[in-house]
Amino acid sequence: MKKAWMILPVLLISGCGGLFLKGKVTENRYYSPMNNFSIALPTMTKMEIEDQSDYAGGGVTFRESTGMFWLVNYRQLPDDSASKFGSPEKRDEAYRTYVTDVALRKAQNFSPKSSVVKEEFIDRQGRRNYFAILNIPEGSRLIHPVTNRRFDSVRGLLVFEKNGFMYMLGCEMNYVGHPTYASRLTDEQIEEAKETLGRIEEGMIFM
């Protein structure tokens, strides 16, 4: 049976013109307000851009009407952070902790049963990364037209350190035309998420 979808109406916080953004958009790139990176704008249907920042970091999300989104979250590391990456074990734990503190706890505030359903460390371009999949029950912006309940959000995440910042890239895996269930993830869906996260990173320039 086909999955029925309905888009939950949302306020358009910002469009491609950059109105209300803390960062800036120019020549089809978004530039973070901390000037630590820029990223090529993805090709999306009716794209919205939302961002936020404070003295230590921030994030930007690119959304489209199907419920699919890309995100980049970043935090500036303290001066003494080198000790956290002094060994592979400490680095790996720092990556896990970042997902727990930034993504999981925030999700559990409105969906207490949210959980990391898959994790692994992968090598990309000679650098170790932490890959995880986060399941947020009823965490999607899409709602079922019959039950009036939100669909689950299933998010692929990629964490790494670069130039004194911790980065967490993310992509929605469960959206219109692309149903994904955390309880029965396929190898193909997992690899697709990794490829999407890789494309996000490839579109970034670090400063």
C-alpha positions in Angstrom: 0.0 0.0 0.0 1.3 3.4 -0.9 2.3 5.8 1.9 0.1 8.9 2.0 1.7 12.2 2.8 0.5 15.7 3.6 2.8 18.6 4.1 2.6 20.3 7.5 2.3 24.1 6.8 5.4 26.0 8.0 6.4 29.6 8.1 8.9 30.5 5.4 11.7 31.9 7.6 14.0 32.6 4.7 14.3 32.1 1.0 17.2 32.0 -1.4 17.5 35.8 -1.3 18.9 35.6 2.2 16.3 37.7 3.9 16.5 37.3 7.7 19.6 35.1 7.5 22.5 35.5 9.9 24.8 34.2 7.2 24.7 35.4 3.6 23.8 34.0 0.2 25.7 35.1 -2.9 26.5 33.6 -6.2 24.6 30.4 -5.3 26.6 29.8 -2.1 25.7 30.2 1.6 28.4 31.7 3.8 28.3 31.1 7.5 28.2 34.1 9.9 31.5 32.9 11.5 33.2 32.7 8.1 34.4 29.2 8.8 32.8 27.7 5.7 30.6 28.2 2.6 28.4 25.7 0.9 26.9 25.4 -2.6 23.1 25.8 -2.5 21.5 22.5 -3.2 18.9 22.1 -6.0 15.6 21.8 -4.2 11.9 22.4 -5.0 10.7 25.6 -3.2 13.8 25.6 -1.1 13.7 27.3 2.3 16.9 28.3 4.2 17.0 28.6 7.9 20.0 29.4 10.0 21.0 30.3 13.5 24.3 31.2 15.3 25.8 32.3 18.6 29.3 33.1 19.8 30.4 29.4 19.6 28.8 28.1 16.5 25.5 27.6 14.7 23.8 25.7 11.9 22.0 26.1 8.6 19.2 23.9 7.1 18.1 23.7 3.5 14.6 22.3 3.2 12.3 21.5 0.3 8.5 20.9 0.2 8.8 17.1 0.1 10.2 17.0 3.6 13.7 16.3 2.5 16.4 18.6 4.0 20.2 19.0 4.3 21.8 20.5 7.4 25.2 21.7 8.5 25.8 22.2 12.3 29.1 23.5 13.6 30.7 24.4 16.9 34.1 26.1 17.4 36.4 24.0 19.5 38.0 25.4 22.6 41.7 26.1 22.7 42.4 23.0 24.8 40.5 20.7 22.5 43.7 19.1 21.1 43.6 16.8 24.2 40.3 15.4 23.0 41.8 14.3 19.7 45.1 13.1 21.2 44.2 9.5 20.5 41.8 7.7 18.2 39.7 6.6 21.2 39.3 10.2 22.5 38.5 11.5 19.1 35.8 8.8 18.5 34.3 9.5 21.9 34.2 13.2 21.2 32.3 12.5 17.9 29.8 10.3 19.6 29.3 12.9 22.4 28.7 15.6 19.8 25.8 13.6 18.3 24.4 12.9 21.7 24.6 16.5 23.0 23.6 18.3 19.8 21.2 16.0 17.9 19.9 13.3 20.2 19.1 15.3 23.3 17.4 18.0 21.3 15.3 15.4 19.5 14.3 13.8 22.8 13.0 17.1 24.1 9.9 16.7 21.8 10.2 13.0 21.0 11.5 11.1 24.0 11.9 7.8 22.2 14.3 9.2 19.7 17.4 7.1 19.4 20.6 6.4 17.3 19.7 3.2 15.4 23.0 2.8 13.6 26.5 4.1 13.9 29.9 3.4 12.4 33.2 5.1 11.8 34.2 5.5 8.2 37.2 6.9 6.4 36.7 9.7 3.8 39.5 11.5 2.0 42.1 10.2 4.5 40.0 11.4 7.5 38.0 9.5 10.1 34.3 10.3 10.3 31.5 9.2 12.5 28.3 8.2 10.7 25.1 7.7 12.5 21.4 7.3 11.8 19.0 9.0 14.1 15.3 8.0 14.4 12.9 10.6 15.7 9.3 9.2 16.1 6.8 11.7 14.7 9.7 14.1 14.1 8.9 14.9 10.5 7.2 18.0 9.1 5.0 15.7 7.1 1.7 14.5 8.6 -0.6 11.6 7.8 -3.9 13.0 6.2 -6.0 10.3 8.1 -4.4 10.0 11.5 -3.2 13.6 11.6 0.0 12.4 13.2 3.5 13.3 12.0 5.6 10.7 10.2 8.9 9.7 11.7 12.1 11.5 10.8 15.0 9.3 9.9 18.2 11.3 9.6 21.7 10.4 8.4 24.5 12.2 10.2 28.2 12.7 9.5 30.6 14.2 12.1 34.2 15.3 11.7 36.6 18.0 12.9 38.1 20.6 10.5 40.2 23.7 11.1 39.2 24.0 14.8 35.5 23.4 14.3 33.4 20.3 14.9 30.9 19.7 12.1 27.8 17.6 11.9 26.2 17.2 8.4 22.7 15.8 8.2 20.1 14.7 5.6 16.5 13.5 5.9 16.0 9.9 4.7 12.2 9.7 5.0 10.4 12.1 2.7 7.7 12.1 -0.1 8.5 9.4 -2.6 11.3 8.0 -0.5 9.7 6.2 2.5 12.4 5.0 5.0 11.7 3.0 8.2 14.3 2.9 11.0 13.2 -0.5 12.0 14.1 -2.0 8.6 16.8 0.0 7.0 18.3 -1.5 3.9 22.0 -1.5 2.9 21.0 0.5 -0.2 19.3 3.2 2.0 22.3 3.4 4.3 24.7 3.8 1.4 22.5 6.4 -0.2 22.6 8.4 3.0 26.4 8.2 3.1 26.5 9.4 -0.5 24.2 12.3 0.2 26.3 13.4 3.2 29.4 13.1 1.0 27.8 15.4 -1.6 27.1 17.9 1.1 30.7 18.0 2.2 32.0 18.1 -1.3 30.0 21.3 -1.8 31.6 23.0 1.2 34.7 25.2 1.3 36.4 25.4 4.7 38.1 28.6 5.7 
